[in-house]
């Protein structure tokens, strides 16, 4: 009689999830994570940093569901807030294999993790992410901005890394600890050439901030993050690839959505006019 096949040895995955006062979001994030069709092995490291709410306790409540899937859940609490510190703490605890960095307000499509694992299950260094979908916004200005922004080549055709990105073990060896910078996702993405970055055609939902003034503050911070990397790591920006739309692409997008283009342009103009202003408030 035919012999039973041996269980296939699968590459382990560690999911590092920094969370600062995410009580309103952590449940949905973990529910979507635990609905993934990837069997494992998976370790989920929730790093609650500087929280004044019950983020950590909410995360611990998912231990039975993780155990039922033979996943490991570990919740760490840091007294000091700061995403970079949380990322580095999670990295220090992570085991071998793939590492996926996940913001606590992200909702993963059910086949995204398995798609990422397939792409990263190679020896060569690779970086991967899903197809970003902006969550429905409440304010009209945010909806218009999101509608246009999602169609820009960088978002529509590339792996943005916003809120979610993953690397295999040889890819993670490209850098040591995360430096104290604004844009950790850009820093990680630019460790890889375009040919080493892979878009998995499975969605994840990413929330956009609400309202014009908040969009301006966040966009200004994003621009500051890119400028900071250019200043501190000048070898990285040449790896960006096709980021800015050509004049023809921009005209086509503007003609298809004049209101979205006007909103996007108004935010960009306000960022330039307020370039010297300091400070940034979280948008939610």
Phi, psi and omega in degrees: 000152180297141180278142176297143179288144176289147178299131181290131178282121184255148178293130178288155179229133172249127178255117181258119189235092176288141185214118175242111180050056184251030183301330181281349188236335190297326181295311180297320179300311182290325176300314179294323178297316182284352174270004180295148181273002178281127185286329183126190002287141181226136171244128179254118179251104175268120181249095179279114187243123176059033185280141173249007179240195185260034178306312184296316180295321178298319179295319181297333180296346180268005179302316179298319179293321176296315181298322180297334178264002186064027171266157177254130175245129176228126180248121179251141177242124177250136181293326184266135176283168179131122184293320182298316177299321179293319178298314181292326176295315178297318179299322181295335181264347187287148177268191179289168177104203182283145172237130178243126181257123191228126173284152188284354178252016182264139176245113183274136170297152191295340181252008185291314183298316180296323177296317178296317181297321178297317182294324186268358182276060178220164181281327183292146180299130179217155178232141183214157176201175182261185179272112184289130174236123180287130178295149179304127180267156179275320185276146181296322183292321179292323178296317180294316179299313182297320182301318180282316183301321182296340182267353177295146185306321182300323182274317187284332189241357186233172174268104184287324185081000182294114176081344183198124171206159183219152177223151173275180189296316179291331176292319180293339178287355180293333179218165180269239177284156173292130176287163178282085182229169181285313191254082180295324182292320177295318179302314181292316182300321184278003168288350187237143172288163180306320182291346180262358181255130188235129176265119175271124186279060173226140190276156162220146185263128184239128184277138174261145179291160187257132171096153186297310185296323179289322175302318180296315180298316182291317178298322178296319179294321177299316179296321177298322179296317179294317179296323179296317179295320177300321181285317186273330184227070187297344179281347184276316184305327179300346180272002185303317185083208185280095183255309183271136177291147174290169179300319179295317178298317182295319179295320178295317179294319180296320180294326181284333183213077183300319181293318178297317179297317180298319179294313179300317181293321179296320177296314180299319179294317179297325177298315180295320181291331182254025187302327184273356179288146181253160175093154179205132179251142176298142189277002180212000000 
